[in-house]
Amino acid sequence: MKKFLEAGVLGAPRGVKGELRFDCWCDSPDFLRSVSRFYFDAEGTKSLAVVRYYPSIPSVIFEGREDRQSAALLTGRKIWFARDEVSLPDGVFFNDDLVGLSVYDSASGEVIGKLTAVEEGSRNFLYRVKGEKEYLIPAVDAFIKSIDLDKGIGVELIDGLEV
């Protein structure tokens, strides 16, 4: 499992006190409320402490970048968070942890492939599954019957999911 996960990308400054707009790639900006430090690479070697985070806007102010000019230098930068700084409810998983899992028919137990990508659809996430055939399965209870990081993802297939 990756220790650092993508949070989003920093946008243009907002105001004069170093506040940067933030395009959050998580389920919601509120999800990152507990994060005290954002990282500027996937390995966590470069980081800045969060002075203030505004999930309602969303925007962020970093320690040492509390003026518009120094904050502006971060515009367009992708940022990551440490997975241990957020907690997930039982039965909820990071999408990154699901990619690579086996996907099987929940009725027969037959493995149909591996989850190769989680894509964002207009209403929900879509699981791209590749095996002998390729499927695009909506990540909703009607199709996703179980998720277990050891066993895999149990699905119910219907006509029309094959790509």
C-alpha positions in Angstrom: 0.0 0.0 0.0 1.2 3.5 -0.8 2.0 5.6 2.2 1.2 8.9 0.4 -2.0 9.4 -1.7 -2.9 12.1 -4.1 -5.0 14.9 -2.6 -5.3 17.3 -5.5 -3.7 20.3 -7.1 -3.0 23.8 -5.8 -4.6 26.7 -7.6 -4.1 30.4 -7.8 -3.7 32.6 -4.6 -6.8 34.0 -3.0 -6.3 37.2 -1.1 -3.0 38.6 0.3 -2.3 36.2 3.2 -0.9 33.2 1.2 -4.2 31.4 0.8 -4.2 29.1 -2.2 -7.3 27.6 -3.9 -7.3 23.8 -3.8 -8.8 21.4 -6.4 -9.5 18.4 -4.1 -9.5 15.0 -5.7 -10.9 13.2 -2.6 -14.6 12.4 -2.0 -14.9 15.9 -0.5 -12.6 18.6 0.7 -13.8 18.0 4.3 -12.2 14.5 4.2 -8.8 16.2 4.5 -9.7 18.3 7.6 -7.4 16.3 9.9 -4.3 16.6 7.6 -1.5 18.7 9.2 1.0 18.4 6.4 0.8 18.1 2.6 3.6 16.6 0.5 4.9 17.6 -2.9 5.9 14.2 -4.1 4.6 10.7 -3.8 7.5 9.6 -1.6 6.9 12.2 1.0 10.4 13.8 0.9 9.2 17.4 0.5 6.3 18.9 2.6 4.8 21.9 4.2 2.9 22.2 7.4 -0.7 23.4 7.1 -1.4 26.7 9.0 -5.1 26.8 7.9 -7.3 24.6 5.8 -10.7 25.8 4.6 -12.7 22.8 3.3 -15.7 25.0 2.6 -13.9 27.1 0.0 -11.6 24.9 -0.4 -8.2 26.5 0.1 -5.1 26.1 2.2 -2.4 28.3 3.8 1.1 26.8 4.4 3.6 27.6 7.1 6.3 29.9 5.7 4.1 30.8 2.7 1.8 33.3 4.4 2.1 35.9 1.7 0.6 36.0 -1.7 4.0 36.1 -3.6 5.6 33.0 -1.9 2.3 31.1 -2.0 1.9 31.8 -5.8 5.0 29.8 -6.4 3.1 26.7 -5.5 0.3 27.3 -8.0 -0.3 24.2 -10.2 1.6 21.8 -7.9 0.1 18.4 -7.1 0.0 17.5 -3.4 -0.3 14.3 -1.5 -1.3 13.4 2.1 -0.1 10.6 4.4 -2.8 7.9 4.7 -2.2 7.6 8.4 -3.5 11.1 9.0 -7.0 10.2 7.9 -9.4 7.5 9.1 -11.8 5.6 7.0 -15.1 4.1 8.3 -15.3 0.3 8.4 -15.9 -1.1 4.9 -14.6 2.0 3.1 -11.3 1.8 1.2 -9.0 4.0 -0.7 -9.4 3.5 -4.5 -5.6 3.1 -4.8 -5.9 0.0 -2.5 -8.5 -1.6 -4.7 -6.5 -1.4 -8.0 -5.0 -4.8 -8.7 -7.5 -6.8 -6.7 -9.1 -9.9 -8.2 -12.7 -9.4 -9.3 -15.1 -12.4 -9.1 -18.7 -13.2 -9.8 -20.3 -13.2 -6.4 -22.9 -15.9 -7.4 -20.5 -18.4 -9.0 -17.1 -17.4 -7.4 -15.5 -17.4 -10.8 -12.7 -14.9 -11.2 -13.5 -12.6 -14.1 -10.4 -10.4 -14.0 -8.5 -7.8 -12.1 -9.4 -4.2 -11.3 -7.1 -2.1 -13.4 -8.5 1.3 -12.8 -11.1 3.3 -10.8 -12.6 6.0 -13.1 -14.8 8.9 -12.2 -18.2 8.7 -13.9 -20.9 11.4 -14.0 -22.7 9.9 -11.0 -20.3 7.5 -9.4 -17.0 5.7 -9.7 -16.6 3.0 -12.4 -14.4 -0.1 -11.9 -12.5 -1.1 -15.0 -12.0 -4.8 -14.9 -9.8 -6.7 -17.4 -9.7 -10.5 -17.8 -10.7 -12.5 -20.8 -13.2 -9.7 -21.4 -13.2 -6.1 -20.2 -15.9 -4.7 -18.1 -16.8 -1.2 -16.8 -18.8 -1.8 -13.6 -20.5 1.1 -11.7 -19.3 1.1 -8.1 -22.8 0.9 -6.5 -24.3 -1.7 -4.2 -26.4 -3.1 -7.1 -23.2 -4.4 -8.7 -20.5 -4.4 -6.0 -21.5 -7.1 -3.5 -18.4 -7.3 -1.4 -14.9 -5.9 -1.0 -12.2 -7.7 0.9 -8.6 -6.6 0.4 -7.4 -10.2 0.8 -10.2 -12.1 -1.2 -11.0 -9.4 -3.8 -14.2 -7.7 -5.1 -17.4 -9.7 -5.5 -19.6 -8.4 -8.3 -23.0 -9.1 -9.9 -22.7 -8.8 -13.7 -25.5 -8.0 -16.0 -25.7 -7.6 -19.8 -24.3 -4.2 -20.9 -21.3 -4.0 -18.6 -18.9 -5.5 -21.1 -16.8 -2.9 -22.9 
